[in-house]
Amino acid sequence: RSSIMDLYYMPRGSGCRTVLMVAKAVGVELNKKLLNTTEKEQLRPEFLKLNPQHTIPTLVDNGFSIWESRAIAVYLVEAYAKDDSLYPKDPQKRAVVNQRLFFDLGTLFDSLAKYYYPILRTGHFGPLEEFKRAQAAFEFLNTFLEGQDYVAGNQLTLADISILSTVSTFDVFEFEIAQYPNVNRWYENAKKVTPGWEDNLQGMQLMKERFEAGKALAK
């Protein structure tokens, strides 16, 4: 396998930020290719050949194409990591990491996307029940983190990195993370210990600009 892979991405996207941080943690270099979805660049025929679902992030490793940030994260670890610490081989430890990744995708991030992302396009938040789902998801995460420094086990894993992308995006949207003390404690620590946090921060700043522009639409 080649050492430099192509990553089609936009820096503000939370899934894209997950991949940037995982690549840093694994120690692989990415050839970052900006894909402007607001200009519909993802619908170009050459990109549809790589990913018929036309989503970002999309990783291309020597002709092999994979998308969905959590699937990319797992691939990077399994293909390139020097050890299994980020995604343990032990079936029970891995099961907990997987559960947290699926919780992020189907519950935590899903509520974020459904409540907050509409404001970027319309200037208005999504349905209030999605905000309540987000609050419930944070309650669950707060429980997962009771007495724990990491979301899955006793070390940094892919689950922390993926959930960090999501929680930091909630932060951009001014969600009251401080109301959930275990999450807040974990978040402050994750900023310090996660490789590639600076890349995530830069993407957050770009998302913040989009958020402010979205709020202005409503005026």
PyMOL commands that set and color helices and strands:
alter all, ss='L'
color gray80, all
select helices_A, chain A and resi 14-26+37-39+41-43+45-50+69-80+91-115+117-122+128-144+158-172+177-179+181-193+197-217
alter helices_A, ss='H'
color red, helices_A
select strands_A, chain A and resi 4-9+29-34+58-61+64-67
alter strands_A, ss='S'
color yellow, strands_A
deselect
rebuild
show_as cartoon
